[in-house]
């Protein structure tokens, strides 16, 4: 691939910030991970939304059952797609890669577009599959803040800050297990899945514990229900901080080289 702009010096590495595919093979190698990201996000939004819909119809899973099922789904998808695309399935992980200078912004933008597109398709699939179960499947699967973080702007912002903290932990777990050479990549997907499960156990009643703005965007777009949507973007702030912390403080010199 050809770099449009000269590489940027970062520590001991030079990072090309923008790439253009020059051959058909390079074009295929670029869009293969994008398709994987779209498919993975579609699957996650559909399964996670299905869990919420089934629970709303009295399945009796409870918060623990929902958290466990969602976390296992996330872990399996991340593990399965890691060899193809890195298994981001989350704009927060992609943004953190840019902050850590490990992905060109042009490719990151394509990743995020693919994730958002997959999220919308997943929400549309919810409506197709559950149209005879609930009146508005996407609305039922849409995440929003609980009563504790409503009423005042300070309360709503606190909810967004909580999302940022939890996203920071999720991304840090991803980098520590799946990016760092010292991590155990065979257990990386389940490591981030456990972070999601623990986050849901205490934060689902408060903010929905999205930790993934694409998931919220997909169902909100299909249902046209944008309650608290703006605050979920604060999760990306936590992701940027996690990427910078990993790159500047936690990454080994061998990994940086």
N, C-alpha and C positions, 0 to 999 in steps of 0.2 A: 504494500500500500504506500501511497505517496502522502507525505505530510505537507499540508498547506502552509503552516507556519513553522518557523524553526523550533526545535525542541527547547524546553525550559529546563534549566539546571535546578535540581532539587536534591540536596545532600550529595550523595555519590552517584545519583541516577540522572539521566536525561529523559524527559517525558515528552512525547509528541502529543500535542493537545488536539489536533484535528487530522483525521485520516480520510483519504479518498480511495476506494477500491479501484485497482487498475486492471484486473483481469476478472473473468467470469468466476474462477475458483475463489478469488478473494471476495467477490460479491456474495457468493454462496456462503462462504465462511463467516461473513458479516451478518447475513440475515438468518442463518440457522439458529444462533443463540437468541435472536429477537423473537423468532417463532416459539422457541422454548419458553421464553419469558412470558409471552402472551398466553400460551397454553397453560403454563403453570399457574399464572394469576387467575385465569379463567377457572381452573379446577379448584383453586383455593377459595375463591369467592363463592363458587357454587356449593362446595361442600360445607364451608363455614356458614353460609346463609341457610342451607338446608337444615343444619343442626339447630339454628335459631327458630326456623319455621316449625320443625317437628316439635321442639320444646314448647312453642307457643300453642300447639294443639294438644298439649297434655301428655307428652311422652314420658315425663317424669325423670328426665336426665339429671336435673338439678344443675347448680353452678359447677360442681366438680365434674360431672359427666360432660357438660358442654366444653369446659376448659380442656379436659383430657382429650376429647374427640377432635377438637380444633387443633390442639398442639400436635397430636399424632399426624393429622393431615398435613400440617405445615412441615413437620420434620420429614415425612416421606417425600413430599414434593421437592423440598430443598435438596435432599440427598439424591433423588433420582435425576434432577436436572443440573446438579453441580458440575458434572463432567462436560456438559454442553454449553451452558451459559454462566456458570458460577452459582446458579440457583438463587438469584437475588429475590425474585418474586415480591419485591417491595422497593418502592422508590427510595426509601430511607437507606437501604443497603447500597443502592446505586449512587446516591448522592455522597455517601460516605466514601466510596471508592474514588470519586472525583476529589473530595477534600484531602484524601490521602495520596493524591497524585498517582493512582493506580489504574485509572481509566480515562481516556480522552473525553472531554465534554461532549463532543459530537456523537460519540457512541453512547454515552450516558443518556443523552436526550432521546435517542432512538429506543434505548431500553425502557425509559419512563413512558414513552408513547406506547410501546408494546404492552407494558404493564397496565396502563389505563385502558387500552383497547380490550385487553383480556378481561379486565374487571367488568367492563360494560357488557361484554358477551356473557360472562358468568351470571350477571344479574338478569339479563334477558332470558337465559336458560332457566333460571329460577322461576320466572313468570310462565315459561312454557310447561315446565314439569309440574308446578304446584298450582296451576290455574284453577283446578277443581278442589283444591284444599283450602286455600286462603284467597280472600278477595284481591289482595295486592301483595304478592310474594316479595317483591323488591322492597316495599315499604316495611314489611315485617322483618326483613333481614338487615335493614338500615340501622347503623349504630348511631347513638346520640348520647349526650351527657345526661346523667341522672339529676334528680332534684337538688342534690347537695351542691352542684355546680351550675345552678341556674339562679336567676333573679338579679344579679348585679354583674357588671363587667369584671370586677375583681374576682368573683367566684368563677366565672366562665374562663378567665385567663388562667386561674389556678388549675382548672381542669386541663387546659392546653399545656401548661407547664408539667403536669403529671404525665401526660402523653410524651412529652419531650424526654423526661427522665427515663421512662420505661423503654422508649425507642433507643436511647443512649445505651442502656444495658443490653438490649437485643443486638444492636449492631456491634457492640464491643465483644459479645459472645461469638458472633459470626466471625469477626476478624481474628479473634483468639484461637478459634478452632478450625476455620476453613481457609484463612488467608495466611496466617503465620505458619511458617514451616515447622515450628516446634509443636504445633497443635496436633490433635488427633482427628484427622479429617474423616475417619470412618464413623466417628460419633458426633461430628460437627452438626449435622442436621438435627439430631435429637437434642443436642445442647441448646440450640436456638429454640427448638420446640418446647423444651422445659422452661425457658425464659418466658415464652408466650403463655404457657399454662399457669405459671405462678402469677404473672401479670393479670391474667383473667380472673384468677381466684379472688383477688382483692380489689381490682380496678374495674372489672366489668360492670358492677352496679354504679360506679362513679362516672366513668367516661366511655364505657363500652370496650376499653382496652383494645383499640384498633391496632396501634403500633404500625399502621400501614394505611397511608392516605389513599392509595389506589383502591383498596377494598371499600372504603367509605365512598369514594367517588363513583364507583360502579353502581352500587345500589341507589345512591342519592340521585344519580343522573336518570336512571330508569324510573325511579319512583317520584322524581321531581320533589324530593324532600331534603332540604339543605340545612336542617337544624344543626347548629354548632359546627358545620363543615369547616368554616374558616379556622377554627381552633385546632383542628387535626393537622393542619399544615405545620404547627409548631413542633410536631414530631421530627420534622426534617432538620430543625435546629439541633435537636439532640443527636441526630445522625451525623451532622457536620462536626459537632464537637467530638463525637466518638472517633470519627476518622482522623481528626487532627491529633487527638490524644494518642491513638495507636501509632500514627506515623512519627510523631515527635518524641514520644516517651517510651512506648512499649515495644516497638519494633526492634528486632535485633540488628546489629550491624551487618551480619551475613545476609539477612533477609533484605535489608535495604540495598545491599550491593547487587 
